[in-house]
C-alpha cells in the first residue's frame, strides 16, 4: 500500500508508534547491556575473590584471552603477554606439556566429563609456581557445537609446598619413632627447611661440656663444619655459640659486621655465609642441648614465616636430641653400674665373651673371681639402704684400687661383684683374692657406726673349669658357695664336689615348686614346756620335706630355696593353715594347748598381705587369735616404720609375737623399745655354750633379766641336757624347748603325748617336781 495516499494524520500516528517501538527496543538493549556489565563485574569480582585467573580459548578462531589476574599470577602486567596459545605453551613446564595436551583432547572428545589438571608454570622472576587449571566447554545454541574452552587458574604453590612440608615432617617423625640414627634425622630436618626456603642452608649443633659439636649440616661446606666443631660456646662465639651460652635466640643479619662473629667470621665469609639466625635447642626440662642455625648467602633478618620455622625446627631437633641423649644414657646405664660406677652385668658378660675369644686364639689363661659380701643384708636391715649403698660404693672403689688396670671389675647385682684377672703367674688369682679379702675387711664408718665388712670369693679358672661364659660362671658360683659354707671371709677354688652340690641345689629348686603346689610337705611339732612344772604350754610347728629321689631335705635348704624362687608365700600360707587347723583339732579333743607357734619368713612378713592373710586363716580355721604365736627372726626387728606398723596391726588382731633366734643379729636391742612383742626365744647357740663359756652364760642371764623387765616371756631353744635346764630354771627362764623333752614329731605322736600323763612322768623328775 502506498503510504503517500494515506492521510497525513494517520502517517504521523504511525511514525509516532514506530518511534515508541524503537525507543522500547533501545531501552531493552541498554538494560541488557547494563545487566551484562553487572554480570561481568560480578564474575570479575568473583574471580578476584577466589584468587583465580581467567582464560578463554576460542576453538574456531584459535585466539585466546588471559585475564589480568591470570597474568599477574605469573608476575606479568596486563599488556606484557600476547593473547595467543603460544603464550601458554611457552610458560608451561616442558615436562607437563604433553600431559596437558592429552587432558584437553580427552575432554574435547568427550572421553572425560571434566577438565582439571595441575601444571607447573614459569614465573617472570624465573622460579616455578604450581597451578590448578579447571575448564568447561561453551557450545553454540543452534548446533550445540563447542566453540570456546573457558577456564580458571589457581595458584596452589603454597598449598603444594605445605603438603610436601607436612609429608617430610611426617617422615621425620617416623624416623624418630623407628629409632633412626640422630645424624640422619638431623640432615633430614635441615633439608626439609632448606626446601621450604630456597637458598637457605641449615645446621644443627650439639652442646656437650660447653662445646659445640657437629650434628648435621648437609648443605654447608665440610671445611666450615670442621672449623666450628669443638668450639667452646660463649657470649661472642657466633650465632650458635652465643645462643647456646645465653639460652636465647640470636639473629645476626650480617656476619661481616656483627661483633658476635668478630672472632670467627673468617670461618664463614669465605664460604659465602652472610647471615645466621640461631635458636637454642632445649629439652623438656628446659636444658640447652644445642642450637639450630639458618644461613643465607646475603645479609638478611628473618621474615615472619622464617622466624616461625626457626622456632619449629629447633623444637623438632630438640625431640631428636633428647631421645638420642636418652638412648646414650640408657646404653651407659647398661654398661656402667649406676650406683658404684664399675662395669655392669651386661658389660661384664660382653667383656668375658671377648676375653674367651682372645684367650682361645692366643692360648691365654685367666681367672674369674666371684665376690659376695658376707651378711650384707644385716647392714641394710640395721642401718638402712642408704648405708648399704654407701658400703657398696666403698667396696667397688676398693676392688678397683686392688686390681691392675688390665683386670676387669664389675658389679653383677646386689652385693655381688666379679673380677676378671688375666694370669701372669700360676698363683696370681689367689693373690688377687687374698688382697680383695684384706682390703674389703678394712673398717669403714657409716652412719656413726664402725663396720668391719667381709666377703667370700669363689674362683674359676679358664680353661680348666670351663671354656664358655655359662660354665665359668657356674664354676665360680659353686666355688663361692663352698667359701661361704666353709665359714665365709675366705676364698675357694672350684672342685668337682662343689658341682654336685650345685646340682643338688638346682634339683631342690626344681622339685620344690611342685612339692609346695601339691602340698607334699609335712609338719612336725615340738612341745614348749614350763620349766617349773613340766606342763606343755605351747607347741611349735616345723615344716619337713622328704622327696622320693632326694630323700629328707633339711629345712634350711628348702626354705632358703623357697624364698629365692618366690614360693615362700604359698609355703607359709600352707604351714599356717595346717598348724592352726591342728591346734583347733587338739582343742576340740580337750587337749590343753595354750598356743601354736609358727615361723614366718622375713620376706613374707614384710609383705603387705601378711595381716589380711593371718586374719583370713584365723577366720577359716576358728583358732583364737591369742592361741596363735608368730615367730619372726630378729632381722625383721628394726625401727623401720613399715615393720612397726605391721607389728601393731598383728597385735591389733590379738595374735602373739615372738622374736626367734634372739641375740644373733644386729638390731634386737635397738628395736625392742619400739615393738610390742610377747616373747623372746633365746637361740640354741647361747644355750649350747653357757655351761662352758662364762660370757655365754652372762649373755643368757642378761637376756632373761632384760626380757622380764620389759614384760616379755622367755623361751630357751635347743635344751638337750638336764644341766642346761637346771641353769635356765635358776636364771628365771619360764619355758624350754628341745631334744631333752622330745624331738619334733608328727601330730599323732603329740596327740598321744597330750592324751596321757606320760609327759608328767617323763619330765617331772627333770623339773624337780
C-alpha positions in Angstrom: 0.0 0.0 0.0 1.4 3.3 -0.9 1.9 5.4 2.2 1.7 8.5 0.1 -2.0 8.0 -0.3 -2.5 7.9 3.5 -3.8 10.9 5.2 -1.2 13.0 7.0 -2.7 12.4 10.5 -2.5 8.7 10.0 1.1 8.9 8.8 2.0 11.0 11.8 0.4 8.5 14.1 2.3 5.5 12.6 5.6 7.4 12.8 5.0 8.1 16.4 4.2 4.5 17.1 7.4 3.4 15.3 9.4 5.9 17.3 7.9 4.5 20.5 8.8 0.9 19.5 12.3 1.9 18.6 12.7 3.6 22.0 11.4 0.5 23.7 13.9 -1.6 21.8 16.8 0.8 22.6 15.7 0.8 26.3 15.7 -3.0 26.4 19.1 -3.1 24.8 20.5 -0.7 27.3 19.0 -2.7 30.1 20.5 -5.9 28.8 23.9 -4.2 28.3 23.8 -2.9 31.9 22.9 -6.4 33.2 25.7 -7.8 31.1 28.1 -5.3 32.6 27.0 -6.1 36.1 27.3 -9.8 35.4 30.8 -9.3 34.0 31.7 -7.2 37.1 30.3 -9.8 39.4 32.3 -12.5 37.6 35.4 -10.4 37.7 35.0 -9.8 41.4 34.3 -13.5 42.0 37.5 -14.5 40.2 39.5 -11.9 42.1 38.0 -13.0 45.4 38.8 -16.6 44.6 42.3 -15.6 43.6 41.6 -17.2 40.2 42.9 -16.2 36.8 40.6 -16.5 33.8 41.5 -17.8 30.4 39.3 -18.2 27.3 40.2 -20.2 24.2 38.2 -19.6 21.1 38.2 -23.0 19.3 37.1 -21.6 16.0 39.5 -18.6 15.7 42.3 -20.2 17.8 42.5 -16.9 19.7 43.0 -16.8 23.5 42.2 -14.4 26.3 44.1 -14.2 29.6 42.7 -12.0 32.4 44.8 -9.5 34.2 44.7 -11.7 37.3 45.9 -14.7 35.2 48.9 -12.6 34.1 49.7 -11.1 37.5 49.7 -14.6 39.0 52.8 -15.2 36.8 54.4 -11.8 37.6 53.3 -10.0 34.3 51.5 -6.8 33.7 48.2 -6.7 31.6 50.0 -5.8 28.4 53.1 -7.9 28.8 51.7 -11.1 27.3 50.1 -11.8 24.0 46.7 -13.3 23.9 47.8 -16.4 21.9 48.0 -20.1 22.7 51.8 -19.8 22.2 51.9 -17.7 25.4 50.5 -20.6 27.4 52.7 -23.1 25.7 55.8 -21.1 26.4 55.0 -20.8 30.1 54.1 -24.4 30.9 56.9 -26.6 32.2 58.3 -28.7 29.4 57.6 -32.0 31.2 53.9 -31.1 31.7 53.1 -30.0 28.1 52.2 -33.4 26.7 50.1 -34.3 29.7 48.1 -31.0 29.5 47.5 -31.5 25.7 46.3 -35.1 26.3 43.9 -33.8 29.0 42.5 -31.2 26.7 42.0 -33.6 23.8 40.2 -36.2 26.0 37.9 -33.5 27.3 37.1 -32.1 23.9 36.5 -35.6 22.5 34.1 -36.4 25.3 36.3 -39.1 26.8 36.2 -37.3 30.2 33.4 -35.4 31.8 35.5 -32.7 33.3 38.8 -30.9 32.8 41.1 -30.4 35.8 44.9 -30.6 35.8 47.9 -29.4 37.9 50.5 -27.6 35.9 54.0 -26.2 36.7 54.4 -22.8 35.2 57.4 -20.4 34.9 57.1 -17.2 36.8 58.5 -14.0 35.3 61.2 -13.9 38.0 62.4 -17.4 37.0 61.0 -19.5 39.8 58.3 -22.2 39.3 54.7 -22.0 40.5 52.1 -24.7 40.7 48.8 -24.0 39.1 45.5 -25.9 39.3 43.6 -25.4 36.0 39.9 -26.1 35.5 37.8 -25.5 32.4 34.3 -26.0 30.8 33.1 -26.0 27.2 30.8 -23.3 25.8 28.6 -24.5 22.9 26.7 -22.8 20.2 22.9 -22.8 20.7 22.0 -23.6 17.2 24.0 -26.7 16.6 25.5 -27.4 20.1 29.0 -27.3 18.7 31.8 -26.5 21.1 33.1 -23.0 20.3 35.1 -22.0 23.4 37.0 -23.5 26.3 36.8 -21.3 29.3 38.8 -22.0 32.4 40.5 -20.7 35.6 44.0 -20.9 37.0 44.5 -21.1 40.8 48.0 -20.7 42.3 48.4 -23.8 44.5 52.2 -23.3 45.1 51.9 -22.7 48.8 49.4 -25.5 49.2 51.8 -27.9 47.4 54.7 -26.6 49.5 52.7 -27.1 52.7 51.7 -30.6 51.7 55.3 -31.5 50.8 56.5 -30.0 54.1 53.9 -31.9 56.0 54.9 -35.1 54.3 58.6 -34.6 55.1 57.7 -33.7 58.6 55.7 -37.0 59.0 58.7 -38.9 57.5 61.0 -37.3 60.1 58.6 -38.2 62.9 58.6 -41.8 61.6 62.4 -41.7 61.6 62.3 -40.7 65.2 59.7 -43.3 66.1 61.6 -46.2 64.5 64.9 -45.1 66.0 66.9 -44.0 63.0 70.4 -42.6 63.9 70.3 -39.0 65.1 72.7 -37.7 62.3 70.3 -39.0 59.6 67.4 -37.2 61.2 69.4 -34.0 61.7 70.1 -33.9 57.9 66.5 -34.6 57.1 65.3 -31.7 59.3 67.9 -29.4 57.7 66.9 -30.4 54.1 63.2 -30.0 54.9 63.6 -26.4 55.8 66.0 -25.7 53.0 63.4 -26.9 50.5 60.9 -24.7 52.2 63.1 -21.7 51.8 65.2 -21.8 48.6 68.7 -20.5 49.1 68.7 -21.3 52.9 71.3 -23.6 54.4 70.8 -25.1 57.9 72.9 -26.7 60.6 72.4 -28.5 63.9 75.0 -28.3 66.6 75.0 -30.4 69.8 76.3 -29.0 73.1 78.5 -31.2 75.2 80.5 -29.9 78.1 80.1 -26.3 76.7 81.5 -27.3 73.4 79.7 -27.2 70.0 79.8 -30.5 68.2 78.7 -31.0 64.6 75.3 -32.7 64.4 74.0 -32.2 60.8 74.5 -29.7 58.0 74.0 -31.4 54.6 74.4 -28.2 52.6 77.2 -26.4 54.4 80.8 -26.9 53.4 82.7 -29.6 55.2 85.5 -27.1 55.9 83.1 -24.8 57.8 81.6 -27.7 59.8 85.0 -28.9 60.8 86.1 -25.4 61.9 83.0 -25.0 64.1 83.2 -28.5 65.5 84.7 -28.3 69.0 84.3 -24.6 69.6 83.6 -23.6 73.2 80.4 -21.6 73.4 80.3 -18.1 74.9 78.8 -14.6 74.6 80.6 -13.8 71.4 81.1 -17.1 69.6 78.9 -16.5 66.5 75.2 -17.0 66.5 75.0 -20.7 67.7 77.8 -20.3 70.3 76.1 -17.3 71.8 72.6 -18.9 71.6 73.7 -22.0 73.5 75.5 -19.8 76.0 72.6 -17.5 76.7 69.8 -19.9 76.0 68.1 -17.3 73.8 67.5 -16.7 70.1 70.3 -14.8 68.3 69.6 -13.1 65.0 72.7 -11.9 63.0 71.7 -10.0 59.8 75.3 -9.5 58.6 78.1 -11.8 59.7 80.7 -9.4 58.3 79.8 -6.6 60.7 78.2 -8.2 63.8 80.6 -8.1 66.8 79.4 -11.6 67.9 81.1 -13.0 64.8 84.2 -10.9 65.0 86.4 -13.8 66.2 85.1 -16.5 63.9 83.8 -14.7 60.8 86.8 -15.8 58.9 85.4 -19.3 59.1 82.1 -18.3 57.5 82.7 -15.5 55.0 84.9 -17.5 52.6 82.1 -19.9 52.1 79.6 -17.2 51.2 77.7 -17.2 54.5 76.5 -13.7 55.2 73.7 -14.0 57.8 73.0 -16.6 60.5 69.9 -16.9 62.8 70.2 -19.3 65.7 67.6 -20.8 68.0 68.7 -22.8 71.1 67.6 -26.4 71.2 66.2 -27.3 74.6 64.8 -30.5 76.2 61.6 -31.0 78.0 63.2 -29.7 81.2 64.5 -26.5 79.6 68.1 -27.5 79.5 70.1 -26.3 76.4 71.1 -29.3 74.2 72.4 -27.4 71.2 71.4 -24.9 68.5 69.6 -24.8 65.1 71.1 -22.4 62.6 69.8 -20.9 59.4 72.1 -19.3 56.9 71.7 -17.2 53.7 74.4 -16.0 51.3 73.1 -12.4 51.6 72.6 -10.2 54.7 69.0 -10.6 56.0 66.8 -10.9 59.0 64.0 -13.5 59.1 60.5 -12.7 57.9 57.5 -14.0 59.9 57.5 -17.4 58.2 61.2 -17.9 58.6 61.1 -16.8 62.2 58.3 -19.3 63.0 60.2 -22.0 61.1 63.4 -21.3 63.1 61.5 -22.0 66.3 59.7 -25.1 64.9 63.0 -26.5 63.6 64.6 -26.1 67.0 61.7 -27.8 68.7 61.8 -30.8 66.3 65.5 -31.1 66.7 65.0 -31.0 70.4 62.9 -34.1 70.3 65.7 -35.9 68.4 68.5 -34.7 70.6 66.6 -35.5 73.8 65.8 -39.0 72.5 69.4 -39.5 71.4 70.8 -38.4 74.7 68.3 -40.7 76.5 69.4 -43.6 74.3 73.1 -42.9 75.1 72.2 -42.6 78.8 70.4 -46.0 78.6 73.5 -47.5 76.9 75.7 -46.0 79.5 73.5 -47.4 82.2 73.5 -50.8 80.5 77.3 -50.9 80.6 78.0 -49.0 83.8 76.6 -49.8 87.2 74.9 -46.5 88.2 75.4 -46.9 91.9 79.1 -47.9 92.0 80.4 -46.7 88.7 82.1 -50.0 87.9 81.1 -52.1 84.9 77.5 -53.5 84.8 76.4 -57.1 84.4 75.8 -56.6 80.6 79.3 -55.1 80.2 80.8 -57.9 82.2 79.1 -60.6 80.0 80.3 -58.8 76.9 83.9 -58.5 78.2 84.0 -62.1 79.4 82.9 -63.4 76.0 85.6 -61.2 74.2 88.2 -62.4 76.7 87.4 -66.0 76.0 87.7 -65.4 72.2 91.1 -63.7 72.7 92.3 -66.5 75.1 91.3 -69.2 72.6 93.4 -67.5 69.8 96.4 -66.8 71.9 96.2 -69.7 74.4 95.9 -67.4 77.4 94.6 -68.2 80.8 92.6 -66.1 83.2 90.6 -66.4 86.4 87.1 -65.4 87.3 86.6 -64.2 90.9 83.0 -64.2 92.1 82.8 -62.0 95.2 79.8 -61.8 97.5 79.7 -59.6 100.7 79.1 -61.6 103.9 76.0 -60.6 105.9 75.3 -57.5 103.7 71.6 -57.9 104.4 72.2 -57.2 108.1 73.7 -53.8 107.2 70.6 -52.9 105.1 68.3 -54.1 107.9 70.0 -52.4 110.7 71.3 -49.2 109.1 69.1 -48.8 106.1 69.5 -49.0 102.3 71.4 -45.7 102.1 74.1 -47.1 104.3 74.1 -50.3 102.3 74.6 -48.2 99.1 77.5 -46.3 100.6 79.1 -49.6 101.6 78.7 -51.0 98.0 80.3 -47.8 96.6 83.2 -48.2 99.0 83.7 -51.9 98.2 83.7 -51.1 94.4 86.4 -48.4 94.9 88.5 -50.8 96.9 88.2 -53.5 94.3 89.3 -51.1 91.6 92.3 -49.9 93.6 93.3 -53.5 94.4 93.3 -54.9 90.9 95.5 -54.0 88.0 94.3 -51.8 85.1 94.2 -54.8 82.8 91.9 -56.6 85.2 88.1 -56.1 84.9 85.9 -55.3 87.8 82.1 -55.4 87.6 79.0 -55.4 89.8 76.6 -58.2 88.9 73.7 -57.4 91.2 73.0 -56.5 94.9 76.2 -57.2 96.8 77.8 -59.4 94.1 81.0 -58.4 92.2 83.2 -60.1 89.7 86.8 -59.7 88.7 88.4 -61.0 85.5 92.1 -61.4 86.3 94.4 -62.1 83.5 97.0 -64.5 84.8 100.7 -63.6 84.6 101.8 -66.3 87.0 100.3 -69.5 88.4 99.1 -68.2 91.8 98.1 -64.7 90.6 94.3 -65.4 91.2 95.0 -66.5 94.7 97.0 -63.3 95.3 94.2 -61.1 94.0 91.6 -62.9 96.1 93.7 -62.5 99.2 94.2 -58.8 98.6 90.5 -58.4 98.0 89.8 -60.1 101.3 92.2 -57.8 103.1 91.2 -54.6 101.5 87.4 -55.2 101.8 87.8 -56.2 105.5 89.2 -52.7 106.4 86.9 -50.9 108.8 84.5 -48.3 107.5 82.4 -45.8 109.4 78.8 -45.4 108.2 76.0 -43.6 110.0 78.3 -43.2 113.0 78.7 -47.0 113.1 82.1 -48.7 112.6 81.6 -51.7 110.3 84.0 -54.5 109.5 82.9 -55.7 106.1 83.9 -59.1 104.8 83.4 -61.2 101.7 83.5 -64.7 100.3 85.2 -65.4 97.0 84.7 -68.2 94.5 87.4 -68.7 91.9 87.1 -70.4 88.5 89.9 -70.7 86.0 89.9 -70.7 82.2 90.1 -73.1 80.6 90.4 -75.7 83.4 87.0 -75.0 85.0 85.0 -74.0 81.9 85.5 -72.9 78.3 82.5 -70.7 77.9 80.6 -68.0 79.8 78.0 -70.2 81.3 80.3 -72.9 82.6 82.8 -70.4 84.1 80.0 -68.5 85.9 78.6 -71.8 87.2 82.0 -72.9 88.4 82.7 -69.6 90.1 79.3 -69.5 91.8 79.8 -73.1 93.0 83.2 -72.1 94.5 81.6 -69.1 96.2 79.1 -71.4 97.9 82.0 -73.5 99.1 83.7 -70.5 100.6 80.6 -69.5 102.5 79.9 -73.0 103.7 83.5 -73.2 105.0 82.9 -70.2 107.3 82.9 -67.1 105.0 85.5 -64.4 104.7 87.7 -66.7 102.6 88.2 -67.8 99.0 87.8 -71.2 97.4 88.7 -72.7 94.1 86.4 -74.8 92.0 86.2 -78.5 92.7 84.1 -81.2 91.2 82.4 -82.0 94.5 81.1 -78.5 94.6 79.5 -79.0 91.2 77.5 -81.9 92.7 76.4 -79.6 95.5 75.2 -77.0 93.0 73.3 -79.7 91.0 71.7 -80.7 94.3 70.6 -77.1 94.9 69.2 -77.0 91.4 67.2 -80.2 92.0 65.8 -78.9 95.2 64.7 -75.7 93.4 63.2 -77.8 90.6 61.2 -80.2 92.8 60.2 -77.7 95.5 57.8 -75.7 93.4 55.8 -78.8 92.6 56.0 -80.0 96.2 54.6 -76.8 97.5 51.9 -76.6 94.9 50.8 -80.2 95.5 51.2 -79.8 99.3 53.7 -82.7 99.5 55.5 -81.2 102.6 54.5 -82.2 106.1 54.5 -80.7 109.6 56.1 -81.9 112.8 55.6 -80.4 116.2 57.8 -79.8 119.2 56.4 -79.0 122.7 57.3 -75.9 124.7 57.5 -76.9 128.3 57.0 -74.9 131.6 60.3 -75.4 133.4 58.6 -75.2 136.8 56.0 -77.9 136.5 56.8 -79.7 133.2 53.5 -78.9 131.6 53.2 -78.3 127.9 52.3 -74.6 127.4 52.8 -74.4 123.7 53.7 -76.3 120.5 55.9 -75.1 117.6 55.0 -76.3 114.1 58.0 -77.1 111.9 57.9 -78.0 108.2 59.6 -81.0 106.7 60.1 -82.3 103.2 61.0 -85.9 102.2 61.5 -86.2 98.5 61.3 -89.7 96.8 64.6 -89.2 95.0 66.5 -86.7 97.1 65.4 -88.1 100.5 65.0 -85.8 103.5 65.7 -82.2 102.6 67.0 -80.0 105.5 64.6 -77.1 106.3 67.4 -74.7 105.9 67.9 -75.9 102.3 64.3 -75.8 101.1 63.1 -72.7 103.0 66.0 -70.7 101.6 65.2 -72.0 98.1 61.5 -71.2 98.5 62.5 -67.6 99.3 64.8 -67.4 96.3 62.2 -68.7 93.8 59.3 -66.8 95.2 57.4 -69.7 96.7 57.7 -68.8 100.3 54.3 -67.1 100.4 52.3 -70.3 99.4 54.5 -72.4 101.7 53.9 -70.1 104.7 50.2 -70.0 104.0 50.0 -73.8 103.9 52.0 -74.1 107.1 49.8 -71.5 108.9 46.6 -73.1 107.8 47.7 -76.7 108.6 49.1 -75.7 112.0 46.1 -73.7 113.1 43.7 -76.4 112.0 45.7 -78.9 114.0 45.6 -76.6 117.1 41.8 -76.3 116.8 41.5 -80.1 116.5 43.6 -80.6 119.7 41.5 -78.1 121.5 38.2 -79.8 120.5 39.7 -83.0 121.7 40.2 -81.4 125.1 44.0 -81.2 125.0 45.5 -78.3 126.9 47.4 -76.4 124.2 47.7 -72.7 125.0 49.4 -71.6 121.8 50.6 -72.8 118.4 53.9 -71.2 117.3 54.6 -70.8 113.6 57.7 -69.3 112.0 57.2 -66.5 109.4 59.8 -65.8 106.8 61.2 -62.3 106.9 60.3 -61.7 103.2 56.7 -62.9 103.8 56.4 -60.9 107.0 57.2 -57.7 105.2 54.6 -58.3 102.5 51.6 -56.0 102.8 49.3 -59.0 102.5 50.6 -60.7 105.7 48.0 -59.1 108.0 44.9 -60.0 105.7 46.4 -63.5 105.3 46.6 -64.1 109.1 43.1 -62.7 109.6 41.7 -65.0 106.9 43.4 -68.1 108.3 42.0 -67.2 111.8 38.5 -66.9 110.4 38.8 -70.0 108.3 40.2 -72.4 111.0 38.5 -70.9 114.0 41.6 -70.6 116.1 41.5 -68.0 118.8 44.0 -65.2 117.9 45.6 -65.4 121.3 46.4 -69.1 120.7 48.5 -68.3 117.6 52.1 -67.1 118.1 54.1 -65.9 115.1 57.8 -66.2 115.3 59.9 -63.8 113.3 63.7 -63.7 113.1 65.3 -60.6 114.5 66.5 -59.4 111.1 62.9 -58.2 110.8 63.1 -56.5 114.2 64.2 -53.0 113.3 62.9 -49.5 113.7 61.6 -49.2 110.1 58.2 -47.7 110.3 56.7 -50.3 107.9 57.7 -53.1 110.3 56.5 -51.3 113.3 53.1 -50.7 111.6 52.8 -54.4 110.7 53.7 -55.4 114.3 51.0 -53.1 115.5 48.4 -54.5 113.0 49.2 -58.0 114.1 48.8 -57.1 117.7 45.5 -55.5 116.9 44.4 -58.9 115.6 45.2 -60.3 119.0 47.9 -62.8 117.9 51.1 -63.3 119.9 54.5 -62.3 118.6 57.9 -63.8 119.4 61.4 -62.8 118.3 63.1 -66.0 117.2 66.9 -66.6 117.4 67.2 -63.6 119.7 70.7 -62.3 120.3 72.2 -63.4 117.0 71.5 -60.3 114.9 72.2 -56.6 114.7 69.1 -54.8 115.7 67.3 -56.5 118.6 68.3 -54.2 121.5 67.9 -51.1 119.4 64.4 -52.0 118.4 62.9 -53.7 121.5 61.6 -50.5 122.9 59.6 -49.8 119.8 58.0 -53.2 119.4 55.0 -54.8 121.1 56.1 -58.4 121.3 55.2 -61.1 123.8 58.2 -63.4 123.9 61.9 -63.7 123.2 63.4 -67.0 122.1 67.0 -67.4 123.2 68.9 -69.1 120.4 70.4 -72.5 120.8 73.9 -71.1 120.1 73.9 -69.5 123.6 72.3 -72.4 125.3 74.9 -74.8 124.0 77.8 -72.7 125.3 76.6 -71.5 128.6 77.9 -74.5 130.6 81.5 -74.0 129.3 81.6 -70.3 128.4 81.1 -67.7 131.2 80.4 -65.0 128.6 77.7 -67.1 127.0 76.2 -67.7 130.5 76.3 -64.0 131.3 74.6 -63.1 128.0 71.8 -65.7 128.6 71.3 -64.3 132.1 71.2 -60.7 130.8 68.7 -61.6 128.1 66.4 -63.3 130.6 66.6 -60.4 133.1 66.1 -57.8 130.3 63.1 -59.7 128.9 61.4 -60.0 132.3 61.9 -56.2 133.0 60.4 -55.4 129.6 57.4 -57.7 130.3 58.3 -60.4 127.8 58.1 -64.2 128.2 61.3 -66.1 127.7 61.7 -69.4 125.8 65.1 -71.2 125.6 65.6 -73.2 122.4 67.8 -76.3 122.0 67.7 -77.5 125.5 69.3 -81.0 125.4 70.6 -81.8 128.9 69.3 -81.6 132.5 72.2 -79.4 133.4 71.1 -76.8 130.8 67.5 -77.0 132.1 68.6 -76.6 135.7 70.7 -73.4 134.9 67.8 -71.9 132.9 65.5 -72.6 135.7 67.8 -70.9 138.2 68.1 -67.9 135.9 64.4 -67.5 135.8 63.7 -68.8 132.3 60.0 -69.7 132.1 59.8 -72.1 129.1 62.2 -74.5 127.5 62.1 -76.4 124.2 64.5 -79.1 122.9 65.5 -82.7 122.5 65.6 -83.1 126.3 61.8 -83.3 126.1 61.3 -84.7 122.6 62.4 -84.3 119.1 59.9 -82.7 116.6 57.3 -85.4 116.0 54.1 -85.8 113.9 50.7 -84.8 115.1 49.7 -88.3 116.2 52.7 -88.6 118.5 51.8 -85.2 120.1 48.2 -86.3 120.4 49.3 -89.4 122.3 51.6 -87.3 124.4 48.8 -84.9 125.3 46.2 -87.6 125.9 48.2 -89.2 128.8 50.1 -88.1 131.8 53.3 -89.5 130.3 54.8 -86.1 130.0 54.4 -85.6 133.7 56.0 -89.0 134.4 58.9 -88.3 132.0 59.6 -84.6 132.6 58.6 -84.0 136.2 61.8 -85.5 137.6 63.7 -83.1 135.4 61.9 -80.2 136.9 62.3 -81.4 140.5 58.5 -81.8 140.9 
